[in-house]
Amino acid sequence: MSRKALVALLLVAIAIVAALIVWKLTFKKSDVSVSSKKAEVEIEATVLTREFEENEEAANVRYLGKVITVSGPVNSVTEDEQNLSVYLKNPEDISGVMCTLNKASANIPPINTGDLVRIKGICDGYLMDVKLNKCSLEK
């Protein structure tokens, strides 16, 4: 085999390895829930919502990207193939907290409207409602 062919083969092999590394880092599956992580804050859903409504910038500094545990009454539950969305809100409040649980992450017991629950998740911010993702149901 000629020297040029060996160099070309080596470059192709390096390119393939580099592409695999980039693909692995880019499409690496993150944790599907935060069940094993410690919550930085525990707060009631109505208090969390009120803080975002009154001063969104300050609330973003305090909660955005952090693992928090919220508690409150279930206003509604919706489900699709992968996720279970639990909306925590008191009837008299304008907005609430939308919590998204991945059904594959854990064995989730039935959740009904009116139940009082504690849910831990990562705060993604506020857009009419406070959004929590990668959630897990707390006992």
PyMOL CGO cylinders between C-alpha atoms (Angstrom):
from pymol import cmd
from pymol.cgo import CYLINDER

trace = [
    CYLINDER, 0.00, 0.00, 0.00, 1.39, 3.39, -0.89, 0.3, 1, 1, 1, 1, 1, 1,
    CYLINDER, 1.39, 3.39, -0.89, 2.15, 6.13, 1.60, 0.3, 1, 1, 1, 1, 1, 1,
    CYLINDER, 2.15, 6.13, 1.60, -0.65, 8.34, 0.17, 0.3, 1, 1, 1, 1, 1, 1,
    CYLINDER, -0.65, 8.34, 0.17, -3.22, 5.58, 0.63, 0.3, 1, 1, 1, 1, 1, 1,
    CYLINDER, -3.22, 5.58, 0.63, -2.16, 5.03, 4.26, 0.3, 1, 1, 1, 1, 1, 1,
    CYLINDER, -2.16, 5.03, 4.26, -2.38, 8.75, 5.02, 0.3, 1, 1, 1, 1, 1, 1,
    CYLINDER, -2.38, 8.75, 5.02, -5.82, 8.94, 3.37, 0.3, 1, 1, 1, 1, 1, 1,
    CYLINDER, -5.82, 8.94, 3.37, -7.02, 5.89, 5.32, 0.3, 1, 1, 1, 1, 1, 1,
    CYLINDER, -7.02, 5.89, 5.32, -5.71, 7.37, 8.57, 0.3, 1, 1, 1, 1, 1, 1,
    CYLINDER, -5.71, 7.37, 8.57, -7.46, 10.70, 7.88, 0.3, 1, 1, 1, 1, 1, 1,
    CYLINDER, -7.46, 10.70, 7.88, -10.75, 8.93, 7.14, 0.3, 1, 1, 1, 1, 1, 1,
    CYLINDER, -10.75, 8.93, 7.14, -10.45, 6.93, 10.38, 0.3, 1, 1, 1, 1, 1, 1,
    CYLINDER, -10.45, 6.93, 10.38, -9.75, 10.10, 12.39, 0.3, 1, 1, 1, 1, 1, 1,
    CYLINDER, -9.75, 10.10, 12.39, -12.72, 11.86, 10.75, 0.3, 1, 1, 1, 1, 1, 1,
    CYLINDER, -12.72, 11.86, 10.75, -15.03, 8.96, 11.61, 0.3, 1, 1, 1, 1, 1, 1,
    CYLINDER, -15.03, 8.96, 11.61, -13.88, 8.90, 15.26, 0.3, 1, 1, 1, 1, 1, 1,
    CYLINDER, -13.88, 8.90, 15.26, -14.27, 12.70, 15.51, 0.3, 1, 1, 1, 1, 1, 1,
    CYLINDER, -14.27, 12.70, 15.51, -17.77, 12.53, 14.00, 0.3, 1, 1, 1, 1, 1, 1,
    CYLINDER, -17.77, 12.53, 14.00, -18.78, 9.81, 16.47, 0.3, 1, 1, 1, 1, 1, 1,
    CYLINDER, -18.78, 9.81, 16.47, -17.51, 11.87, 19.41, 0.3, 1, 1, 1, 1, 1, 1,
    CYLINDER, -17.51, 11.87, 19.41, -19.36, 14.99, 18.23, 0.3, 1, 1, 1, 1, 1, 1,
    CYLINDER, -19.36, 14.99, 18.23, -22.54, 12.97, 17.64, 0.3, 1, 1, 1, 1, 1, 1,
    CYLINDER, -22.54, 12.97, 17.64, -22.32, 11.38, 21.10, 0.3, 1, 1, 1, 1, 1, 1,
    CYLINDER, -22.32, 11.38, 21.10, -21.86, 14.75, 22.81, 0.3, 1, 1, 1, 1, 1, 1,
    CYLINDER, -21.86, 14.75, 22.81, -24.54, 16.49, 20.77, 0.3, 1, 1, 1, 1, 1, 1,
    CYLINDER, -24.54, 16.49, 20.77, -27.25, 13.88, 21.02, 0.3, 1, 1, 1, 1, 1, 1,
    CYLINDER, -27.25, 13.88, 21.02, -26.35, 12.47, 24.42, 0.3, 1, 1, 1, 1, 1, 1,
    CYLINDER, -26.35, 12.47, 24.42, -29.50, 11.67, 26.32, 0.3, 1, 1, 1, 1, 1, 1,
    CYLINDER, -29.50, 11.67, 26.32, -29.76, 13.76, 29.45, 0.3, 1, 1, 1, 1, 1, 1,
    CYLINDER, -29.76, 13.76, 29.45, -31.42, 12.54, 32.61, 0.3, 1, 1, 1, 1, 1, 1,
    CYLINDER, -31.42, 12.54, 32.61, -35.11, 12.01, 32.00, 0.3, 1, 1, 1, 1, 1, 1,
    CYLINDER, -35.11, 12.01, 32.00, -35.92, 13.25, 35.52, 0.3, 1, 1, 1, 1, 1, 1,
    CYLINDER, -35.92, 13.25, 35.52, -34.38, 14.93, 38.51, 0.3, 1, 1, 1, 1, 1, 1,
    CYLINDER, -34.38, 14.93, 38.51, -35.53, 12.30, 40.98, 0.3, 1, 1, 1, 1, 1, 1,
    CYLINDER, -35.53, 12.30, 40.98, -31.99, 11.63, 42.23, 0.3, 1, 1, 1, 1, 1, 1,
    CYLINDER, -31.99, 11.63, 42.23, -31.07, 15.32, 42.57, 0.3, 1, 1, 1, 1, 1, 1,
    CYLINDER, -31.07, 15.32, 42.57, -31.53, 17.43, 45.69, 0.3, 1, 1, 1, 1, 1, 1,
    CYLINDER, -31.53, 17.43, 45.69, -33.96, 20.32, 45.39, 0.3, 1, 1, 1, 1, 1, 1,
    CYLINDER, -33.96, 20.32, 45.39, -32.41, 23.74, 45.96, 0.3, 1, 1, 1, 1, 1, 1,
    CYLINDER, -32.41, 23.74, 45.96, -35.78, 25.27, 46.89, 0.3, 1, 1, 1, 1, 1, 1,
    CYLINDER, -35.78, 25.27, 46.89, -39.10, 23.98, 48.23, 0.3, 1, 1, 1, 1, 1, 1,
    CYLINDER, -39.10, 23.98, 48.23, -42.07, 26.26, 47.56, 0.3, 1, 1, 1, 1, 1, 1,
    CYLINDER, -42.07, 26.26, 47.56, -45.83, 26.23, 47.11, 0.3, 1, 1, 1, 1, 1, 1,
    CYLINDER, -45.83, 26.23, 47.11, -47.04, 26.56, 43.52, 0.3, 1, 1, 1, 1, 1, 1,
    CYLINDER, -47.04, 26.56, 43.52, -49.10, 29.68, 44.29, 0.3, 1, 1, 1, 1, 1, 1,
    CYLINDER, -49.10, 29.68, 44.29, -46.12, 31.43, 45.93, 0.3, 1, 1, 1, 1, 1, 1,
    CYLINDER, -46.12, 31.43, 45.93, -43.82, 30.55, 43.02, 0.3, 1, 1, 1, 1, 1, 1,
    CYLINDER, -43.82, 30.55, 43.02, -46.35, 31.82, 40.48, 0.3, 1, 1, 1, 1, 1, 1,
    CYLINDER, -46.35, 31.82, 40.48, -46.90, 35.03, 42.45, 0.3, 1, 1, 1, 1, 1, 1,
    CYLINDER, -46.90, 35.03, 42.45, -43.15, 35.70, 42.57, 0.3, 1, 1, 1, 1, 1, 1,
    CYLINDER, -43.15, 35.70, 42.57, -42.90, 35.38, 38.77, 0.3, 1, 1, 1, 1, 1, 1,
    CYLINDER, -42.90, 35.38, 38.77, -45.98, 37.56, 38.23, 0.3, 1, 1, 1, 1, 1, 1,
    CYLINDER, -45.98, 37.56, 38.23, -44.71, 40.32, 40.55, 0.3, 1, 1, 1, 1, 1, 1,
    CYLINDER, -44.71, 40.32, 40.55, -41.05, 40.43, 39.44, 0.3, 1, 1, 1, 1, 1, 1,
    CYLINDER, -41.05, 40.43, 39.44, -40.08, 38.03, 36.66, 0.3, 1, 1, 1, 1, 1, 1,
    CYLINDER, -40.08, 38.03, 36.66, -36.44, 39.17, 36.52, 0.3, 1, 1, 1, 1, 1, 1,
    CYLINDER, -36.44, 39.17, 36.52, -35.84, 38.56, 40.23, 0.3, 1, 1, 1, 1, 1, 1,
    CYLINDER, -35.84, 38.56, 40.23, -37.66, 35.23, 40.06, 0.3, 1, 1, 1, 1, 1, 1,
    CYLINDER, -37.66, 35.23, 40.06, -35.53, 34.16, 37.07, 0.3, 1, 1, 1, 1, 1, 1,
    CYLINDER, -35.53, 34.16, 37.07, -32.37, 34.89, 39.05, 0.3, 1, 1, 1, 1, 1, 1,
    CYLINDER, -32.37, 34.89, 39.05, -33.68, 32.90, 41.98, 0.3, 1, 1, 1, 1, 1, 1,
    CYLINDER, -33.68, 32.90, 41.98, -35.23, 29.87, 40.22, 0.3, 1, 1, 1, 1, 1, 1,
    CYLINDER, -35.23, 29.87, 40.22, -34.28, 29.59, 36.53, 0.3, 1, 1, 1, 1, 1, 1,
    CYLINDER, -34.28, 29.59, 36.53, -32.34, 26.41, 35.76, 0.3, 1, 1, 1, 1, 1, 1,
    CYLINDER, -32.34, 26.41, 35.76, -32.50, 25.21, 39.37, 0.3, 1, 1, 1, 1, 1, 1,
    CYLINDER, -32.50, 25.21, 39.37, -34.04, 22.05, 40.79, 0.3, 1, 1, 1, 1, 1, 1,
    CYLINDER, -34.04, 22.05, 40.79, -37.06, 23.04, 42.84, 0.3, 1, 1, 1, 1, 1, 1,
    CYLINDER, -37.06, 23.04, 42.84, -39.87, 21.19, 44.60, 0.3, 1, 1, 1, 1, 1, 1,
    CYLINDER, -39.87, 21.19, 44.60, -43.34, 22.67, 44.26, 0.3, 1, 1, 1, 1, 1, 1,
    CYLINDER, -43.34, 22.67, 44.26, -46.47, 21.61, 46.09, 0.3, 1, 1, 1, 1, 1, 1,
    CYLINDER, -46.47, 21.61, 46.09, -50.10, 22.37, 45.41, 0.3, 1, 1, 1, 1, 1, 1,
    CYLINDER, -50.10, 22.37, 45.41, -53.43, 21.13, 44.14, 0.3, 1, 1, 1, 1, 1, 1,
    CYLINDER, -53.43, 21.13, 44.14, -53.69, 19.48, 40.73, 0.3, 1, 1, 1, 1, 1, 1,
    CYLINDER, -53.69, 19.48, 40.73, -55.85, 21.55, 38.39, 0.3, 1, 1, 1, 1, 1, 1,
    CYLINDER, -55.85, 21.55, 38.39, -55.52, 19.26, 35.37, 0.3, 1, 1, 1, 1, 1, 1,
    CYLINDER, -55.52, 19.26, 35.37, -53.56, 16.33, 33.98, 0.3, 1, 1, 1, 1, 1, 1,
    CYLINDER, -53.56, 16.33, 33.98, -52.82, 15.74, 30.30, 0.3, 1, 1, 1, 1, 1, 1,
    CYLINDER, -52.82, 15.74, 30.30, -50.97, 12.84, 28.74, 0.3, 1, 1, 1, 1, 1, 1,
    CYLINDER, -50.97, 12.84, 28.74, -49.32, 11.99, 25.45, 0.3, 1, 1, 1, 1, 1, 1,
    CYLINDER, -49.32, 11.99, 25.45, -47.16, 9.06, 24.34, 0.3, 1, 1, 1, 1, 1, 1,
    CYLINDER, -47.16, 9.06, 24.34, -44.04, 10.17, 26.24, 0.3, 1, 1, 1, 1, 1, 1,
    CYLINDER, -44.04, 10.17, 26.24, -45.05, 12.73, 28.86, 0.3, 1, 1, 1, 1, 1, 1,
    CYLINDER, -45.05, 12.73, 28.86, -47.51, 13.41, 31.61, 0.3, 1, 1, 1, 1, 1, 1,
    CYLINDER, -47.51, 13.41, 31.61, -48.21, 17.11, 32.20, 0.3, 1, 1, 1, 1, 1, 1,
    CYLINDER, -48.21, 17.11, 32.20, -49.52, 18.07, 35.63, 0.3, 1, 1, 1, 1, 1, 1,
    CYLINDER, -49.52, 18.07, 35.63, -50.87, 21.60, 36.08, 0.3, 1, 1, 1, 1, 1, 1,
    CYLINDER, -50.87, 21.60, 36.08, -50.72, 22.89, 39.66, 0.3, 1, 1, 1, 1, 1, 1,
    CYLINDER, -50.72, 22.89, 39.66, -53.07, 25.81, 40.26, 0.3, 1, 1, 1, 1, 1, 1,
    CYLINDER, -53.07, 25.81, 40.26, -55.62, 27.06, 42.75, 0.3, 1, 1, 1, 1, 1, 1,
    CYLINDER, -55.62, 27.06, 42.75, -59.00, 27.83, 41.13, 0.3, 1, 1, 1, 1, 1, 1,
    CYLINDER, -59.00, 27.83, 41.13, -58.82, 31.52, 42.08, 0.3, 1, 1, 1, 1, 1, 1,
    CYLINDER, -58.82, 31.52, 42.08, -55.32, 32.03, 40.58, 0.3, 1, 1, 1, 1, 1, 1,
    CYLINDER, -55.32, 32.03, 40.58, -54.81, 33.30, 37.03, 0.3, 1, 1, 1, 1, 1, 1,
    CYLINDER, -54.81, 33.30, 37.03, -51.75, 31.17, 36.26, 0.3, 1, 1, 1, 1, 1, 1,
    CYLINDER, -51.75, 31.17, 36.26, -50.04, 28.15, 37.76, 0.3, 1, 1, 1, 1, 1, 1,
    CYLINDER, -50.04, 28.15, 37.76, -47.14, 25.74, 37.43, 0.3, 1, 1, 1, 1, 1, 1,
    CYLINDER, -47.14, 25.74, 37.43, -46.94, 23.28, 34.51, 0.3, 1, 1, 1, 1, 1, 1,
    CYLINDER, -46.94, 23.28, 34.51, -44.88, 20.20, 35.40, 0.3, 1, 1, 1, 1, 1, 1,
    CYLINDER, -44.88, 20.20, 35.40, -43.78, 17.74, 32.71, 0.3, 1, 1, 1, 1, 1, 1,
    CYLINDER, -43.78, 17.74, 32.71, -42.98, 14.19, 33.81, 0.3, 1, 1, 1, 1, 1, 1,
    CYLINDER, -42.98, 14.19, 33.81, -41.43, 11.66, 31.43, 0.3, 1, 1, 1, 1, 1, 1,
    CYLINDER, -41.43, 11.66, 31.43, -43.47, 8.46, 31.67, 0.3, 1, 1, 1, 1, 1, 1,
    CYLINDER, -43.47, 8.46, 31.67, -40.35, 6.35, 31.03, 0.3, 1, 1, 1, 1, 1, 1,
    CYLINDER, -40.35, 6.35, 31.03, -38.48, 7.83, 34.00, 0.3, 1, 1, 1, 1, 1, 1,
    CYLINDER, -38.48, 7.83, 34.00, -40.46, 6.16, 36.76, 0.3, 1, 1, 1, 1, 1, 1,
    CYLINDER, -40.46, 6.16, 36.76, -43.58, 4.28, 37.65, 0.3, 1, 1, 1, 1, 1, 1,
    CYLINDER, -43.58, 4.28, 37.65, -45.96, 7.20, 38.11, 0.3, 1, 1, 1, 1, 1, 1,
    CYLINDER, -45.96, 7.20, 38.11, -49.04, 6.51, 40.23, 0.3, 1, 1, 1, 1, 1, 1,
    CYLINDER, -49.04, 6.51, 40.23, -52.41, 7.84, 39.09, 0.3, 1, 1, 1, 1, 1, 1,
    CYLINDER, -52.41, 7.84, 39.09, -52.78, 11.61, 39.60, 0.3, 1, 1, 1, 1, 1, 1,
    CYLINDER, -52.78, 11.61, 39.60, -56.26, 13.09, 39.73, 0.3, 1, 1, 1, 1, 1, 1,
    CYLINDER, -56.26, 13.09, 39.73, -57.67, 16.62, 39.67, 0.3, 1, 1, 1, 1, 1, 1,
    CYLINDER, -57.67, 16.62, 39.67, -57.80, 18.00, 43.21, 0.3, 1, 1, 1, 1, 1, 1,
    CYLINDER, -57.80, 18.00, 43.21, -54.96, 15.85, 44.57, 0.3, 1, 1, 1, 1, 1, 1,
    CYLINDER, -54.96, 15.85, 44.57, -52.32, 17.66, 46.62, 0.3, 1, 1, 1, 1, 1, 1,
    CYLINDER, -52.32, 17.66, 46.62, -48.91, 16.72, 45.21, 0.3, 1, 1, 1, 1, 1, 1,
    CYLINDER, -48.91, 16.72, 45.21, -45.23, 17.58, 45.53, 0.3, 1, 1, 1, 1, 1, 1,
    CYLINDER, -45.23, 17.58, 45.53, -43.28, 17.62, 42.27, 0.3, 1, 1, 1, 1, 1, 1,
    CYLINDER, -43.28, 17.62, 42.27, -39.57, 18.22, 41.79, 0.3, 1, 1, 1, 1, 1, 1,
    CYLINDER, -39.57, 18.22, 41.79, -38.23, 19.59, 38.50, 0.3, 1, 1, 1, 1, 1, 1,
    CYLINDER, -38.23, 19.59, 38.50, -35.98, 22.08, 36.74, 0.3, 1, 1, 1, 1, 1, 1,
    CYLINDER, -35.98, 22.08, 36.74, -37.46, 25.56, 36.38, 0.3, 1, 1, 1, 1, 1, 1,
    CYLINDER, -37.46, 25.56, 36.38, -37.51, 26.67, 32.73, 0.3, 1, 1, 1, 1, 1, 1,
    CYLINDER, -37.51, 26.67, 32.73, -39.04, 30.08, 33.35, 0.3, 1, 1, 1, 1, 1, 1,
    CYLINDER, -39.04, 30.08, 33.35, -42.36, 31.84, 33.01, 0.3, 1, 1, 1, 1, 1, 1,
    CYLINDER, -42.36, 31.84, 33.01, -44.62, 32.30, 30.02, 0.3, 1, 1, 1, 1, 1, 1,
    CYLINDER, -44.62, 32.30, 30.02, -48.19, 32.69, 31.31, 0.3, 1, 1, 1, 1, 1, 1,
    CYLINDER, -48.19, 32.69, 31.31, -47.34, 29.75, 33.61, 0.3, 1, 1, 1, 1, 1, 1,
    CYLINDER, -47.34, 29.75, 33.61, -44.19, 28.67, 35.40, 0.3, 1, 1, 1, 1, 1, 1,
    CYLINDER, -44.19, 28.67, 35.40, -42.66, 25.71, 33.53, 0.3, 1, 1, 1, 1, 1, 1,
    CYLINDER, -42.66, 25.71, 33.53, -40.90, 22.78, 35.22, 0.3, 1, 1, 1, 1, 1, 1,
    CYLINDER, -40.90, 22.78, 35.22, -39.28, 20.03, 33.13, 0.3, 1, 1, 1, 1, 1, 1,
    CYLINDER, -39.28, 20.03, 33.13, -37.69, 16.64, 33.84, 0.3, 1, 1, 1, 1, 1, 1,
    CYLINDER, -37.69, 16.64, 33.84, -40.01, 16.37, 36.82, 0.3, 1, 1, 1, 1, 1, 1,
    CYLINDER, -40.01, 16.37, 36.82, -40.51, 13.57, 39.30, 0.3, 1, 1, 1, 1, 1, 1,
    CYLINDER, -40.51, 13.57, 39.30, -43.33, 13.02, 41.74, 0.3, 1, 1, 1, 1, 1, 1,
    CYLINDER, -43.33, 13.02, 41.74, -42.23, 13.34, 45.37, 0.3, 1, 1, 1, 1, 1, 1,
    CYLINDER, -42.23, 13.34, 45.37, -43.71, 11.32, 48.21, 0.3, 1, 1, 1, 1, 1, 1,
]
cmd.load_cgo(trace, "trace")
